């Protein structure tokens, strides 16, 4: 067999430029990011971005920076041409946003570009036109000091790249997200975004991060943040982190900047999560807008052409800066000392002190709770269950509890006749035609008793044993011990009710409408699915400034959970735009059921536990929660006795 030895060829310039462009220019948002960074490096204090059709057909970036001298304009569009790097040592002290010299060359290779620029010393400006990397025109032009770059028909000469672009609205949202982040990274620069002829963002450029956050996300989001500053060993973290009660259902509102550069950092995110450990419930995440300042020679920003990934020389120091800054936001450090910055030892000491106080308070709370439980515990040993007051014809008694569980698993017909007082967790919990304990059944006429043959009966008698850790209900059925995760089981039961035809679209009017602040991507995705949300229980409207106002929600959902559910749903919709409508609907049901379900640690009375076990065992198809976790584990008597050495 003969082989032909391949010959090595030097690629023509236009092909090499297209390959490089594929690394730097992925979509219109990439172009906007590169051009805005160049403008900031040029010393701009005012920056305007205008896009049309998502930036695919038109992008204009205007700044009042230093401008480009005419003799340097053609060189600016050559590969690896830059004014920011001159010698190898410069790579170890990069403080500019751009430095690779590939952005303009890459943009010029896949679009039609027109540049207008003038420096302070020039009397006339320069107009430069380039298409597919080839110079078309250079000449005089009247223009103010600074630079304006217009990019038209992105990817017009690479149809294969064009077909991978998303819809115009999706591309425009991606551009808006980039502009938001750069505006947050540089509050000293006034940033303006014009989208299809309408101004959608304007930051004041007064140098205050608070002003930039307010302009980008609004006052509601800002009110949930607290300012922090921590510095140690030449590394500082300053900005804003979320307060105790302002957590998010995802990490979409975590923004990290390094020396003014937007970055993605797993180290920072992990440090933030660790700082809020034991401060937030499961599934909740803190928000932040944090700027990290590190010596430039301790970080490598030349990891990826997009320059959004970095590598730190000392990951632990960066982790510690974010961690202790977040701890200050939780009430430790600068708030207690009245100074702007504290050393690591001081903050650690405060954290340890706080941990000790917290443990002491938990002990006191436990003693108080135990005393309260003893003082109100009814004598149930003789009767075997709680004794209810005698019912009368005028006042049929129903069991009531002061319980946060709110297990709303009621029969729909019963709901039309009766309204249980708030806290009556199982008053409407009826799958068997009974909603009252046996002592009061004969006196209750609110709901007609179902026919015996229509009742859902468990396959075998089951006895309640108790509850472990306020999370797992214990019951025995024959020679088997059942261990039921009450949250997972209740979540699946509610999920099935939402999926049933009779429950879909069943909403309640909120007395006080709930406003929800979202990221650009989440906001746009939610607006695209308002009809879907309404069809499945949420009546929401556009409130402007990346905010939705929710006026109605599913009946089983508490008003305090509406904002969290909407943020969770919007986050999913933003990340899964191409999912089928049925899958989106199921995700809405999952989020609603999860928030409405009883939580681990919630108090559950014996009567509620009995009814819960009855209901679960009458629905043999429910063995996993919507997220896939098991709702029940079984242990036979034989397995238990083997463990204790009885057999």
N, C-alpha and C positions, 0 to 999 in steps of 0.2 A: 504494500500500500504506500502510495506517495503522498506527502504532505506539502502544501504550498506555504512557504514561509511568509507570514504577513509583513508588509512594509509599513514602517512608521512614517506618518505624514504630519506635517505641521498644519493645524487647522486654520482655515481662513479666518480673518478677524471677525466677520459678521457671525460665523458659527460659534466662535469662542465667546463672543458677547452674548449670544442667546443662551449658551450654557451657564454663564455667570449670572445672567438675568434670572434663570430658573431658581438660583439659590437665594437671591435677594428679593425679587419681585414675585410674590405669589398671588396677589390680588390687589385691588385698589387701596385697601388699608395699608399694605406694605409700602406703596408709593407715598402715601400721605405721611406715614411714620418717618421715612427717610428724608423727605423734603422738610418736614417740621424740625427734625433734629438738626439739619444743616442750617436752617434759619436761626435756631437758638444758638448754635455754635458761632454764628456770624454776629452775635450780640443783639439780636432783635428784642425789643420790648413790646412790640405789637405784632400779632400774627393772625392772619385771616385765611381760613380754608373754605373753599367753595367747591361743591361737587354737584353733578347732575347724573341721573340714572345710575345711582350707586357708585359713581366715580368711574364707571366703565367708559363713558363717552367724554367726560370732562372733569378735570381736577385743576383747580387754581390755588396756589399757595403764595401769599404775599406777605413780605416782612419789611421792617424798617431797619434792617441790619446794615453792616458795613458795605455791602455790595461786592461785586467781583470786577477787578480791573479788566479792561477790554482784552489786553494781551493774554490774560489767563482764561478767558471764557472758553475757547475751543479745548484747552487742556483739561478743563473741569469735566468734560464728557469722555475723557480717555480712561481706560481701566487702570486702577491703582494710582490715580492722580489725586493727590490730597495736599492740603496746606498744613495738616495737623501732625504729620509724622515726617521727620527728616533723617534721624539716625536711629540705629537699633535700640538705644537706651530709651528712646521716647515711648516704646511699647511697654515699658515698665512704669510709666507715670502718665497714663491716659486719663485726662479729665474732661475731654470733649466727648460728645455723644457719638459723633462719627469719626472714623479714622482709617477705614479700609480703602476709601477711594473707589468704591464700586457702585454706589447708588446711582449717580447721574448717568454713568455709562450703561448700567443695566436698564434704567428707565428709558433712556434714549434708544436702546436696541429693540424695544418691543412696543413703541408708541410714536406718536408725532408730538414733538416737544418744541415749545416756543419760550424763550427766556428774555426777560427785560431786566436790566440791572444798571445801577450807577453808583459809583463810589463818591465820597465826600469831595475828593479833589477834582473830579471830572465835571466838565460843563455840559456834556451831552452823554446820554445813556447809550447802552448797547442792546441791539435786538439780534437774537441768535435763534435760528431755526434748524432743527435736526430731525430726520426721519429714519428709522431703522438703522441708527448709528451713523448715517451719512449726513454731512453738513449740507444744508440747502442755502442758507443765507446768513450773513453777518453785516450789520450796518448801524447807522446812528438811529437813535430814538429818543423822544422826550419822555422822561419818567422821573419820579422822585428818587431820593436816595434809598437804596435797598434793592431787593430782588423780588421779581414776580416770575413764577414758573407755571406755565399752562401745559397740561398733559392731556392729549386728546386720543381717542380710539385705542385704548390699551389693548394689547395683544392682537391688533388688527392683522399683523403679519405672522401670527402663530395661532391658527384656528384651533389646533389641538388644545392649547392652553385656554382659549376662550370658552370652549364648551364645558370646562370644569368650573367656571364661575357660577355662583348661585344667583338667585333672583336679585333684582336691583335693590329691593328693600333690605335683603339680607346683607348685601355688600355695603349698603349705606349705613346699616347698623354697625357693621364691623369698623367702618371708617369713624363713625361717631364714638365708638368705644376707644379707639386709638387716640382721638382728639381729647376725650375726657381724661385719659391717663396722663397724657403729656401736660395737660392743663394742671392736673394735680401735682405733677412732678416739679413744675415751675410756676409757683404762684406769683412770681415777680414779672411774669409775661402775661399780657392781656391776650387771651385766645378767643377767637370768634369763629363759629362754624355756620355756614350758610348751606342749607340742604334743599336743592331744587327751588331756589329762590326765597326760602324762608329761613330766617335766623333761628337756630335752635340752641345756641350756646354763646354766652359772652361772659368771660371772667374779668374782674376789674384790674388784675395785674398790680395790686397794691402790696404784694410781697407777703400777705398773710394767708397761711394755709387754710385758716377758717373760712376766708372769703371764697377761696377756690372750691372747697368742699361744698359750701352752700350753693355756689353757682352751678356746680355739676350735679349734685344729688338733692339739693333742697334742704329746708330747715328741719324736716322731720328726721332725716338720717343724721344730720349734724347734732341734733338734740340727744341722740343716743350714743354720742361719743364723748370721750374725755381726753384732754391733752396730756401728753407724757413726754418726758425727756430723761434719758439715761446715758451716761458716758463713763467709760472706764478703759484704760489702756489704749487710748487713741482711737477707740471705736465708739460711735454714738448712735443712738436710735431716738428719733424724735418725731412727733406727729400726733396721731389720734388713734385710740383703741376704743372698742365698744364698752359701755357700762354693763353692769350686772344684768339688767333686764332688757338689753337690746341685742341679743344674739340673733343669728341668722340660721336658716335651715341648711345652708351650704356655704362654700368658701368663695363665692363669686364676688363678695365685697371685701376681699383682702387685697390690698395694694401695697407692694413693696417697691421702693426706689433706692438705688445705690448711687450715691454721689450725683443725684438728680436724674439718674437713668432708670427707666422702667425695667424691672427684672422679674423673672420667675425664680423663686427660691424655696426649695423644699426645706432647707434649714430654718428659714424664717417662719414658714407655716407650721413646722413641727414645734418650734419654740413657743409660738403663740398658743397652739393647742395645749401644750404642756402647762403653760402659765394659767390657763383657764380650767385645768383639770380639777374636778370636784367643785367647780364653780358654776358649771353649766350642765343641764340634763343631757342625756344621751341623744345624739342626732342634732345637737345645736353647735354652732360654730361662731367664734367672735369675728367682728369686722375690724378693719384697721386701714389707716393711711399712714404708713411709716416710711420715713426717709433714713436710710442707713448711710453713715459717713465713715469711710475707712481709708487709710492711707492707700494711694493708688498702686503702690508697689506690692501690696498684699492681696491683690485680686487680679484675676485674669479675665478680661472681658472679651478676649479674642477667641472664644470657644466656638461660636456659631456665627454665620454671616448675618443673621437677624439681630445679633448682639443682645438678645433677651436672656440668654443663659450665661451665667458667670461661674467662676470657680474661686473659692476663697482659700487663702493660705492657712487660715486658722478658723475652721468651722465652729469650734467650741466658743471662741470669743464672740462671733456673730450671734450664735445661738443664745449666749448669755445676755448680750445687749438687748435682743428682742424680748427675751424672757423677763428680765428685770424691769424693762420699760412697761411691759404689759402688767406686771405685778403692781407697779406704781398706779396704773390706771384702775386697778381693783382696790385702791385705797391704801397702798403702802409706798413709802418713799417720799417723793416730792410733796405730796398732799399733806403728809404728816409733819414734815420738817420745815416747810415753808421756803425751801431753796430749790433752785432749778436742777441741780444734779447731785447725785449721791454715789459714793463708791460701792463696790460689790459687797464688802463686808457689812456696811450699814444696812443695805437692803436685805441681805440674807438674815441678819439679826431680826429685822422687823418681820420678815416672813415667818421665822421660827416663833417669835413672840405671838404673832397672830394665830399660828397653828395651835399653840398651847391654849390661848384664850378660846379659840373655837372648840377645842376638845372639851374644855371645862364647861362651856355653854351647852354643848351637846349633852353632857352628863346631867346638867341641871334640867334641860328640856326633857330628857328621858325620865328623870325622877318625877317631874311634874305630870308628865303624861301617864305614868304608872299610877300616881295618886288619883288622877282624874278617872282612870279606867276602873280602879277599885271602888271609887265612890259612886259610880253610876252603873256598875255591873249588876244586872238583875240576877236574882236567884233562879237559876234555870235547872238546878240539879234534879229537883223533884219532877218537874213537868217535862224535861227533856228539850225544851225550846223556850224562847222568850214568850212571856205571857202578855197578851195584848188586852187593853181595856175592853170591857164588855160593849158590844155593839147595841145600838138602839135603832128603832125604825126610822127615826129622824136623822140619825147620824151613823150610817154604816161605816164601820172602822176599816181603814186600810193601813197597812204597816208603813211607817215613815221613819226616815233616818236622817241624821245630819252627816251625810256621806259625800265625799268628793268623787266617788266612782262614776256616778251618772251613767249606769248601764242602760242605755236607751234601746231596749230590744223589744219594744211593745208590739202588740198586735194592732194592725192599722184600724180595724173596726172599733177596738176599745178606745183608741186615741180620739175618735170622733165623739165619744160620749163623756169621757172623763179627762180632767186635767189634774195632774199630780202636783203637789207643792214642790218648790225647788229643794233639792236634796233628797227627794223620795226616789232613791236610786232604782228600786225594783217595783214601784207601784204599777208601772205599765209593762213589766217584763213578763209577757204572757205568750207562751207557745203552746200551752196545754189547755187553754180555756179558763185557767184560774189565775187570779192575780192577788189573792189574799190568803193568809194562813188558814188552816182548817177551822180554827175557833170562830172566824168571822164569815165563813162561806155562806152560811144559811141566811145571813142578814144582808148580804150584798146583792143588789139588783141592778147595778150600773151597767153590767155587760151580760147579755144572754149567754148562758152556758153552752159551749159547743157540744155537738153530738159526740157520744163516746167514740164512734168509729172514726171520727175525723181528727181525734187528738193524736199528737205525736208522742208515742210511748217509748221510753228507753227499752232496749232489748232485755235488760236484766236489772233487778233491783240493785240500787247502789246506795251506800251509806257514807255520809260525810264524816271525815276524820278530823279535819281542821285545816290550818294554813301555815305554811312555812315562809318566813322572811317577808310576810305581807306581799308575796309574789306568787307563790305556788299553792294551789288548792289541793288538798289531799283527800282522796276518797277511796273506798274499797268496794270492789264488785266481785263477789264470789271469793276466789283465792288470789285475786290480783289487786295490787295497790296502784291507784291512778295518781299521777302527779301532773297537774294541769297548770300551764303558764297562763294566768288569767288575762294578761294583756294580749298575748298572741292569739288566744282563743277568741276573746271578745273582738279583736280587730278583724278576724276572719268572718265572724258572724255578721258584723256590721258591713263588711265588704260584700258579703253575699246579699244582704238586704238592699244595698245600693245597686247592685247589679240586677236585682229583680225588677220587673217592669213596673210594678205598682209603686216602687219607692223612687224611681228616677224623676228628677225635676221637682221633688217635694221640698219646698224652700220655706224659710221663715224670714220675715222682715226684721232687719236689725234696727233697734231703737236709735242707736247712734252709728251711722255709717263708718266703716273702717277704711282708712287710707293706708296704702301699701307702697313704699318706695322701692324701686327695683333698679337693677343695672340696665344699661342701654339695651343689651341683647335680650334680657328677660322681659323688659317693658315691651319691646317690639313683638316678641313672641306671644305675649299675653294679649296684645291688641289684635293679633291675627286670629286668635282663638276665642274671642269674646262670646261668639254664638255657641261654641262648644261648651264653654264654662257655664253659660246660662242654661243650656240644655241639661246639664248635670248638677245644677243646684246653686251656682254662683252667679248672681246678677252684679256685674262689675262694669264700670264706665271709665273712660279716659279722663283723668283729672289734670293732665298736663305735667310737664317737668318730671317725666319718668315716674309718674305716680298714678296708681289706680285707686278708685273709690269703690268699695264693695258695699252694696245696699241690701243684698239678700244672700243667705247661705243655707246649706242643708240643715234640716231640722235637728239632726242629731249632734250638730257641731256647736260648741260653745263660742260665744262672740270673742272671747279672749284668744281663741286659737285661730281665728280667721286669717290674720296677717301672716302667721307662720305657714299655714296651709297654702295661701296664695303665693308666697315666696317660693315654697317648695315646688309647687306646680309650675310656676313660671320658669324656674331654673331647669326643670325637666323639659319643658316645651322649647326652651332656647337651645338645649343641647341635642334635642331629638326632633328636629323640624320635619324630617322625612318619615317619621313613624305613621302608621295607619291611624285613622280616626278612632278605631276601636281600641287600639293600644293606648292612645292618649286618654281615652275615657277611663280605661281601667286604672291608669296611673292617678287620675283625679280621684277615683274611688279609694285607691290605696292610701293616698295622702289624707283624705277625709276620715277614713276609718281609723287610721293610725292615731290621729289627733283626738278623735272622739272616744276612743277605747279607754277603758280603765287602765290606770298606770300602775306599774310595780311600786309598792309602798303605800298605795291608797288603802284606806280602811274598807273592809268588806264584812258585812254582818253575816251571821250564820244562815239567816234566811236567804240572803242574796247568794251565798255560796251554794246552798241546796238547789235553788232555782237555776243557777248557772250550770251546775253539773247536769241537772235534768235536761236542760236545753242542749248542751253540747253532746250528750250521749244520744239524744234523739236525732242528731244530724251526723250520721256516720261518715258522710263525705268530707267533713271538716276535720282534717288531721294536720294541716299546715297553715300557717298564716300567709297573707298575700306575698310576703317577702321570701317565703320558702322555709321559715323556721318551724320546727314541730310545735304543736300546741299541747301535746300530751305525751308523757312517757309512762310505761307500765313496768311494774316489777312484781313477779309472782311470789307467792308465799314461799315456795320452794327456794327461789333465788335468795330471798331474804334470810331464810333459815340456814342456807349453806354459808352465807357470809358470816353468820354468828356461830357456826360450827355445830348447829343442832343436828344436821344430817351430813 
